[in-house]
Amino acid sequence: MRRLQLSFAALFVCGAVLAVGQPPEKAVIGYIYSPNRPLVPSDVAAEKLTHINYAFANIKDGLMVEGYAGDSENYRTLNKLKERNPKLKILVSVGGWTWSGGFSDMALTPQSRKRFIDSVVGFLDRHRLDGLDVDWEYPGQKGLNNTNRPEDKVNSTAFLVEARAALDKAGKAAGKRYLLTMATGTNDSWIEHTEMDKAQVSLDFVNLMTYDMAGDWDPVTAHHSPLFTNPASPKGQSCARSVDLFIAAGVPASKIVLGAPFYGKAWGEVSPADNGLHQPGKRVTERLRTNFRDIKANLEGKDAFVRYWDDTSKAPFLYNAEKRIFISYEDEQSIGLKGSYVNERGLAGIMFWEYNGDSEGKLLDAINRALRP
């Protein structure tokens, strides 16, 4: 009887019961960032998402609080999306690049962790949310000149363990299961400053921020979210390398969610060799809008911006020889290949930053086609 009970327990994934032999549905996680802007339900394709991570909640005085004045109304709007997609899960993402300064102090002691976690439980209940996404940028590292300590390595793990226990207790009382996920860095430094083999036990998903791998802070152009590593790249990073890194660190492939950007990165003063790829570059002085929708509407194939394809990295890029501008970005072809890679590697799914970068849904449609062939 015990063996039978365990078999049935193994069929529960994120609160849903799966048919015997049926693989779990791939996650399609959209980060929505809407500071002081009311969300409009018709603007969100709820049927094409499994999870929404609403960004961001803040940490103030050791507690989790709403980030913006309009957040309460936006949470109500997001919950209404479940009328169209009852399976949709709504999570709040806390921290982010700008608001990660309070994590180290919060995680420092059992008392400070409990105080914060109690506020999380209250926050989720107040806004009728389905879980917490932790976006600590970064444990043991300064990020945006944040307080950080060597102890962050073990304290971040302790925080996740204690948060998991508290969410399980609260979920049992509420008749649901709260999700706990984490947005992570993607390089060796993140692995060195965390205990991912221990941390992953408490997490439903490990959301790899496999973007911003290059930008105009780098002196040489490169793809900022390449699927595979191009040997000519000066940084040598790629999504596949990050996946291998996390699996080697003890994270099961089935918990890894691959990140994709709905925006691009630009360099100026780039020489025309190899159409600007892996060439010296500087910050662009011309104002450019590089959300995906703006790239497609105003740049790609227009005003001398030519699209090129790096078949090694499986990534597109634009180069304007007249203006000497190089742009790395994601498009339907590259994100579709990422979806195929997710299936082939047995990963949990794809998440993306940020929903409003693709208002026509071209990238989201490509994700769904790839993950649900």
Residue pairs with C-beta under 8 A, 6 or more apart in sequence:
11 17
11 18
11 20
13 24
14 24
14 89
14 177
14 179
14 204
15 176
15 177
16 24
16 25
16 87
18 24
24 254
24 348
25 50
26 50
26 342
26 343
26 348
26 349
26 350
26 371
26 372
27 50
27 51
27 205
27 257
27 348
27 349
27 350
27 351
28 48
28 49
28 50
28 51
28 349
28 350
28 351
28 364
28 367
28 368
28 371
29 49
29 50
29 51
29 52
29 53
29 205
29 207
29 257
29 349
29 350
29 351
29 352
30 44
30 49
30 51
30 52
30 53
30 351
30 352
30 354
30 355
30 364
31 52
31 53
31 54
31 55
31 93
31 351
31 352
31 353
31 354
31 355
32 39
32 44
32 52
32 53
32 54
32 55
32 78
32 354
32 355
32 356
33 55
33 56
33 353
33 354
33 355
33 356
34 54
34 70
34 74
34 356
35 67
35 68
36 68
36 69
36 70
37 70
38 70
38 73
38 74
38 77
39 74
39 77
39 78
40 77
41 77
41 80
41 81
43 359
44 52
44 78
44 81
44 355
45 361
45 364
46 81
46 82
46 84
46 85
46 88
47 84
47 85
48 361
48 364
48 365
48 367
48 368
49 85
49 88
49 364
50 87
50 88
50 89
50 349
51 88
51 89
51 90
51 91
51 179
51 351
52 78
52 81
52 88
52 89
52 90
52 91
52 355
53 91
53 92
53 93
53 133
53 181
53 207
53 351
54 71
54 74
54 75
54 78
54 90
54 91
54 92
54 93
55 67
55 93
55 96
55 135
55 354
56 67
56 92
56 93
56 94
56 95
56 96
56 98
56 99
56 135
57 64
57 65
57 66
57 67
57 71
57 92
57 93
57 94
57 95
57 123
58 64
58 65
58 66
58 67
58 94
58 99
58 102
59 65
59 94
59 95
59 99
59 101
59 102
59 103
59 106
59 116
60 102
62 102
62 105
62 106
62 112
62 115
62 116
63 115
63 116
63 119
64 94
64 116
64 119
64 120
64 123
65 119
65 123
66 72
67 99
72 127
75 90
75 92
75 127
75 128
75 129
78 90
79 90
79 128
81 88
81 90
82 88
82 90
89 130
89 131
89 179
90 128
90 129
90 130
91 129
91 130
91 131
91 132
91 133
91 179
91 181
92 123
92 124
92 127
92 129
92 131
92 132
92 133
93 133
93 134
93 135
93 183
94 120
94 132
94 133
94 134
94 135
95 103
95 134
95 135
95 136
95 137
96 135
96 137
97 137
97 143
97 144
98 144
100 135
100 136
100 137
100 138
100 143
100 144
100 146
101 143
101 144
101 146
101 147
102 147
103 136
103 139
103 146
103 152
103 156
104 139
104 146
104 147
104 148
104 149
104 152
104 155
105 112
105 147
106 112
106 113
106 116
106 159
107 113
107 116
107 152
107 155
107 156
107 158
107 159
108 149
108 151
108 155
110 158
110 162
113 155
113 158
113 159
113 162
113 163
114 162
116 159
117 159
117 162
117 163
117 166
118 166
120 132
120 163
120 166
120 167
121 166
121 167
121 170
123 129
124 130
124 131
124 132
124 167
124 170
124 178
125 170
125 174
130 176
130 178
130 179
131 167
131 178
131 179
131 180
131 181
131 204
132 163
132 167
132 178
132 179
132 180
132 181
133 181
133 182
133 183
133 207
134 160
134 163
134 180
134 181
134 182
134 183
135 182
135 183
136 156
136 182
137 143
137 144
137 146
137 183
137 185
138 148
138 185
138 189
138 190
138 193
139 148
139 152
139 153
139 155
139 156
139 193
139 194
140 148
140 149
140 150
140 152
140 153
140 192
140 193
140 194
141 148
141 189
141 193
142 148
149 155
152 193
153 193
153 194
153 195
154 195
156 194
156 195
156 199
157 194
157 195
157 198
157 199
160 180
160 182
160 199
160 202
160 203
161 198
161 201
161 202
163 180
163 202
164 180
164 202
164 203
167 178
167 180
168 177
168 178
170 178
171 177
171 178
179 204
179 205
180 202
180 203
180 204
181 203
181 204
181 205
181 206
181 207
181 257
182 199
182 203
182 205
182 206
182 207
183 207
183 209
184 190
184 194
184 196
184 206
184 207
184 208
184 209
184 246
185 209
186 208
186 209
186 210
186 213
186 237
186 239
186 242
186 245
186 259
187 237
187 242
187 245
188 245
191 245
191 246
191 249
196 206
196 246
196 249
196 250
196 251
197 249
197 250
197 251
198 250
200 206
200 250
200 251
200 252
200 255
203 255
204 255
205 255
205 256
205 257
205 348
205 349
205 351
206 246
206 251
206 255
206 256
206 257
207 257
207 259
207 351
208 239
208 242
208 243
208 246
208 256
208 257
208 258
208 259
209 259
209 353
210 225
210 239
210 242
210 258
210 259
210 260
211 224
211 225
211 259
211 260
211 261
211 330
211 353
212 224
212 225
212 261
212 265
213 222
213 223
213 224
213 225
213 226
213 235
213 237
213 238
214 221
214 222
214 223
214 224
214 235
214 237
214 265
214 328
215 224
215 265
216 265
216 266
216 267
216 268
216 281
216 282
216 283
216 284
218 234
218 235
219 280
219 281
219 282
220 234
220 278
220 279
220 280
220 281
221 267
221 270
221 276
221 277
221 278
221 279
221 280
221 281
221 326
221 328
222 233
222 234
222 235
222 277
222 278
222 328
223 230
223 233
223 310
223 313
223 315
223 317
223 328
224 261
224 264
224 265
224 328
225 239
225 259
225 260
225 261
225 315
225 328
225 330
225 334
226 233
226 237
226 238
226 239
226 310
226 313
226 314
226 315
227 238
227 239
227 240
227 313
227 314
227 315
227 334
227 337
227 338
227 341
228 238
228 239
228 240
228 312
228 313
228 314
229 236
229 237
229 238
229 240
229 241
229 313
230 238
230 278
230 310
230 312
230 313
231 312
232 277
232 278
233 278
233 313
234 278
238 313
239 258
239 259
239 338
239 341
240 341
243 253
243 256
243 258
243 345
243 347
246 256
247 253
247 256
253 345
253 346
253 347
253 348
254 346
254 347
254 348
255 348
256 347
256 348
257 347
257 348
257 349
257 350
257 351
258 338
258 341
258 342
258 347
258 349
258 350
258 351
259 350
259 351
259 352
259 353
260 330
260 335
260 338
260 350
260 351
260 352
260 363
260 367
261 329
261 330
261 352
261 353
261 357
262 291
262 292
262 330
262 352
262 353
262 354
262 355
262 356
262 357
262 358
262 363
263 290
263 291
263 292
263 329
263 330
263 353
263 354
263 357
264 290
264 291
264 292
264 295
264 318
264 327
264 328
264 329
264 330
265 290
265 327
265 328
265 329
266 284
266 288
266 290
266 325
266 326
266 327
266 328
267 276
267 281
267 282
267 283
267 284
267 325
267 326
267 327
268 281
268 282
268 283
268 284
268 285
268 286
268 323
268 324
268 325
269 280
269 281
269 282
269 324
270 276
270 279
270 280
270 281
270 319
270 324
270 325
270 326
271 279
271 280
271 324
272 319
272 321
272 324
273 279
275 306
275 308
275 317
275 319
276 317
276 319
276 324
276 325
276 326
277 308
277 310
277 317
277 319
277 326
279 326
281 326
284 325
286 323
286 325
288 299
288 325
288 327
289 295
289 298
290 299
290 327
290 329
291 356
291 357
291 358
292 329
292 330
292 331
292 357
292 358
292 362
292 363
293 357
293 358
293 359
293 360
295 318
295 327
295 329
296 331
296 360
296 362
299 305
299 318
299 327
300 307
300 318
300 331
301 307
303 320
304 320
304 321
304 322
304 323
305 318
305 319
305 320
305 325
305 327
306 318
306 319
306 320
306 321
307 316
307 317
307 318
307 331
308 316
308 317
308 318
308 319
309 315
309 316
309 317
309 333
310 316
310 317
314 334
314 337
315 328
315 330
315 334
316 329
316 330
316 331
316 333
316 334
317 326
317 327
317 328
317 329
318 325
318 326
318 327
318 329
319 325
319 326
319 327
320 326
330 363
331 363
332 362
332 363
332 365
332 366
333 366
335 350
335 363
335 366
335 367
335 370
336 366
336 367
336 369
336 370
337 370
338 350
338 370
339 350
339 366
339 367
339 369
339 370
339 371
340 370
341 347
342 348
342 349
342 350
342 370
342 371
343 370
343 371
343 373
349 371
350 367
350 371
352 363
352 364
352 367
358 364
